Amino acid sequence: MKKDIIVKSNAVLEARPLAELVATAEHFKSKITLNMEDKCVNAKSIMGIMGLGLDPGRTVTIEAAGEDEEEAIAAISEFLEK
């Protein structure tokens, strides 16, 4: 399952909110990835997310596979769009 969103949160420019994003992803059993341009990172990896460049206004694709994929995508979307 996939969903494209536009990053709205300015918080993703700081380390603590990025750690919260990773913690949110870790609550789910599904494999969750964030894809932007030619980069694909594990949403449960702080180093991967820091290297992605989630600047506000950029489009990112959230992809999840597993038993709770819908809930995972909804939670990550909510975090990035607030």
N, C-alpha and C positions, 0 to 999 in steps of 0.2 A: 504494500500500500504506500502511496506517495502523496505528498501535498506540497505545492509551491506556495511560499509566502514571501512577503516583503518585510524585512527586519525593520521594526519601528522603535525598539527599545534602545535608548542611549546607554543603558546599563551594561550592554555587552562589550563595552569598551574598557571595562574594569575587571580585574581578576576575581574579586569576590562574587559578583553576579555570574561570571562564567562558571565558577565552582558550584553555584546554586543550580545552574543549568545542567551540569554534569550530575549533580545529586538527584535532580528531577529525573533524568534519563535512567539512572541506576535503580530507580524504584520499579522499573518494568523489566520483565523477562525477555521481551522482544529484542532483537538486534535492531539498533537505531543508528542510522547514518545521516549526516548532514552533507549535502552536495552543493557546491557553488562553483560555477565555471568548470574548471578542470580538476578541482579538488574534491575528494570524498574522504570524510573523517568519521570515526566512531564517536557518537554523541556521548559516550561514557568515558572519553579520554580528554582530560583537561589540556594536555599538550596539543592534541589534534585540533581541538576547538580554538585554542589560542592562535594557532597557525592559520586558521581558516579566514580570518579577517571579516568577522560578522559586523560590518559597519551598517548603521542605519541607512535605509534606502536601497540596500542590495537585496536581490532575490536569492533565496536559498530553498533547496528542495529537501524536505524531511522525508526520509524513507524508513519504514519499519516493517519487520517481518517476525511474526510470532503470535502467540495466543492473545496478547493484549495490545496489538499494534494500533488499533483505533484510539484507545485511551492514551497511548504513548504519543502519537502524533498530535492529538488534541492538547496534551499537556505542554509539549515542546512548542507548539504553535502559540499557545496562550502566553508562554514566557517571552517569546521573541516579538510578539505583536503588542505587548502592553506598553 
